[in-house]
């Protein structure tokens, strides 16, 4: 059943035009089963990834491809790291790359990652969405557990420092479990109220 759905989705994606807002197109991407990907299909999915403008769809593909350990995806993850601008997406690419690359190469990539991270408070002072992903069970802690590289430890310490520096209103709203699923720690309403209250208090100063 799953294999059938996977085959139909791949076939549809290979023949349909690139319509990123089309519900059928979106669900076809969701129904790709990465366990069944052949080398040819993977190559095709990689090409699709670089054509997509929709970040959520690219994110889905990245999530899927980091589990394809049997395929040769090293170059794909290198290119994906360069393409993405968000740190959570970049970290997914690093996670994929770590499966193939040496610690030395991962070190270099993480040095670059750290530079961007350190500049984040200047451009995005309340960057809680990225931080929560990076510090979650699916983010840097998972990489530390799996590889034990000091560069991952260093990045996590920096994330925690920047997270702590933020006002309380931006902390503890959600996280991700070890499977990468979002876990709400507060209701969306509560989050909205806390953040709105914070900005209202700022404008009164």
C-alpha positions as CSV (number, residue, x, y, z in Angstrom):
1,X,0.0,0.0,0.0
2,X,2.7,2.5,1.0
3,X,4.9,1.4,-1.9
4,X,2.0,1.9,-4.3
5,X,1.3,5.4,-2.9
6,X,5.0,6.2,-3.1
7,X,5.2,5.1,-6.7
8,X,2.1,7.1,-7.7
9,X,3.5,10.2,-5.9
10,X,6.9,10.0,-7.7
11,X,5.2,9.4,-11.0
12,X,2.9,12.4,-10.5
13,X,5.8,14.7,-9.4
14,X,7.9,13.6,-12.4
15,X,5.2,14.5,-14.9
16,X,3.3,17.4,-13.2
17,X,4.4,21.0,-13.7
18,X,5.9,22.7,-10.7
19,X,2.9,24.1,-8.9
20,X,4.0,24.7,-5.3
21,X,0.6,25.9,-4.0
22,X,-1.4,23.1,-5.6
23,X,-2.7,20.8,-2.8
24,X,-2.2,17.7,-5.1
25,X,1.5,18.7,-5.6
26,X,2.0,19.3,-1.9
27,X,0.4,16.0,-0.9
28,X,2.5,14.1,-3.5
29,X,5.7,15.5,-1.9
30,X,4.3,14.4,1.5
31,X,3.6,10.9,0.2
32,X,7.1,10.2,-1.0
33,X,8.4,7.3,1.1
34,X,12.2,7.8,1.4
35,X,12.7,4.2,2.4
36,X,11.7,3.1,-1.1
37,X,13.7,5.7,-3.0
38,X,15.8,4.3,-5.8
39,X,19.0,6.1,-6.9
40,X,17.3,7.5,-9.9
41,X,14.3,8.8,-7.9
42,X,16.7,10.3,-5.4
43,X,18.6,12.2,-8.1
44,X,15.2,13.5,-9.4
45,X,14.1,14.5,-5.9
46,X,17.3,16.4,-5.4
47,X,16.8,18.3,-8.6
48,X,13.2,19.1,-7.5
49,X,14.5,20.4,-4.1
50,X,16.7,23.0,-5.8
51,X,13.9,24.2,-8.0
52,X,11.4,24.7,-5.1
53,X,10.9,28.2,-3.7
54,X,8.6,27.0,-0.9
55,X,10.7,26.5,2.2
56,X,8.2,24.1,3.9
57,X,8.4,21.7,0.9
58,X,12.2,21.9,0.8
59,X,12.2,21.2,4.5
60,X,10.0,18.0,3.9
61,X,12.5,16.8,1.4
62,X,15.5,17.5,3.6
63,X,13.8,15.7,6.5
64,X,13.3,12.7,4.2
65,X,16.7,12.6,2.6
66,X,18.6,12.6,6.0
67,X,17.2,9.2,6.5
68,X,18.4,7.8,3.2
69,X,21.7,6.3,4.5
70,X,22.1,3.8,1.6
71,X,22.2,6.5,-1.1
72,X,25.2,8.6,-2.1
73,X,24.0,12.1,-1.1
74,X,27.1,13.8,0.2
75,X,27.2,16.4,-2.6
76,X,23.5,17.1,-2.2
77,X,23.9,17.9,1.5
78,X,26.9,20.2,0.7
79,X,24.8,22.1,-1.8
80,X,21.7,22.2,0.4
81,X,23.8,23.7,3.2
82,X,24.8,26.5,0.9
83,X,21.3,27.1,-0.4
84,X,19.5,27.4,2.9
85,X,19.4,30.6,4.9
86,X,17.7,29.4,8.0
87,X,19.8,27.7,10.7
88,X,17.4,24.9,11.3
89,X,17.5,23.9,7.6
90,X,21.3,24.3,7.5
91,X,21.6,22.0,10.5
92,X,19.5,19.4,8.7
93,X,21.9,19.6,5.8
94,X,24.8,19.2,8.2
95,X,23.2,16.2,9.8
96,X,22.9,14.6,6.3
97,X,26.5,15.5,5.5
98,X,27.9,14.2,8.8
99,X,26.9,10.6,7.7
100,X,29.5,10.9,4.8
101,X,32.0,13.5,5.7
102,X,35.1,13.5,8.0
103,X,35.1,15.3,11.3
104,X,37.6,17.7,9.8
105,X,35.1,18.7,7.1
106,X,32.2,19.0,9.5
107,X,34.4,21.2,11.7
108,X,34.9,23.7,8.8
109,X,31.1,23.7,8.0
110,X,30.3,24.2,11.7
111,X,32.8,27.2,11.9
112,X,30.8,28.8,9.2
113,X,27.5,27.9,10.9
114,X,28.8,29.4,14.2
115,X,29.7,32.7,12.5
116,X,26.1,33.1,11.2
117,X,24.7,32.0,14.5
118,X,26.7,34.7,16.4
119,X,25.4,37.4,14.1
120,X,21.8,36.4,14.6
121,X,21.0,38.6,17.6
122,X,21.9,41.7,15.5
123,X,19.4,40.8,12.7
124,X,16.8,38.8,14.7
125,X,17.0,39.6,18.4
126,X,14.0,37.3,19.3
127,X,15.1,34.4,17.2
128,X,13.3,31.7,19.3
129,X,12.0,29.6,16.4
130,X,15.5,28.8,15.1
131,X,17.0,28.4,18.6
132,X,14.3,25.9,19.8
133,X,15.0,23.7,16.8
134,X,18.8,23.8,17.3
135,X,18.6,23.0,21.1
136,X,15.8,20.4,20.8
137,X,16.3,16.6,21.0
138,X,16.3,16.5,17.2
139,X,18.9,19.3,16.8
140,X,22.4,19.7,18.1
141,X,22.0,17.3,21.1
142,X,21.2,14.5,18.7
143,X,24.4,15.2,16.7
144,X,26.4,15.4,20.0
145,X,25.0,12.0,21.1
146,X,25.7,10.4,17.7
147,X,29.1,11.9,16.8
148,X,30.5,13.5,20.0
149,X,32.3,16.2,17.9
150,X,33.4,19.2,20.0
151,X,32.2,21.6,17.2
152,X,28.6,20.5,17.9
153,X,29.1,21.0,21.6
154,X,30.5,24.5,21.0
155,X,27.6,25.4,18.7
156,X,25.0,24.2,21.3
157,X,26.7,26.3,24.1
158,X,26.5,29.4,21.8
159,X,22.8,28.6,21.0
160,X,22.0,28.3,24.8
161,X,23.8,31.5,25.5
162,X,21.8,33.4,22.9
163,X,18.6,31.7,24.0
164,X,19.2,32.8,27.6
165,X,19.9,36.4,26.5
166,X,16.4,36.7,25.1
167,X,13.5,38.0,27.2
168,X,11.4,35.3,29.0
169,X,8.4,36.0,26.7
170,X,10.2,34.1,23.8
171,X,11.2,31.0,25.7
172,X,9.6,27.6,26.2
173,X,6.8,27.8,23.6
174,X,7.6,24.6,21.7
175,X,10.4,22.0,21.1
176,X,11.0,19.0,18.8
177,X,11.2,15.4,19.8
178,X,13.8,12.9,18.6
179,X,11.8,12.1,15.5
180,X,11.7,15.8,14.6
181,X,8.0,16.3,15.4
182,X,7.1,19.6,16.9
183,X,5.9,19.5,20.5
184,X,3.8,22.4,21.7
185,X,4.7,23.4,25.3
186,X,2.1,26.2,25.4
187,X,-1.0,26.8,23.4
188,X,-0.6,29.1,20.3
189,X,-2.9,31.5,22.0
190,X,-0.8,31.7,25.2
191,X,2.4,32.2,23.0
192,X,0.7,35.0,21.1
193,X,-0.5,36.7,24.3
194,X,3.0,36.6,25.9
195,X,4.7,37.9,22.8
196,X,2.2,40.7,22.3
197,X,2.4,41.7,25.9
198,X,6.2,41.9,25.6
199,X,6.0,44.2,22.6
200,X,3.3,46.4,24.2
201,X,5.5,46.8,27.3
202,X,8.4,47.9,25.0
203,X,6.4,50.5,23.2
204,X,5.4,52.1,26.5
205,X,9.0,52.8,27.4
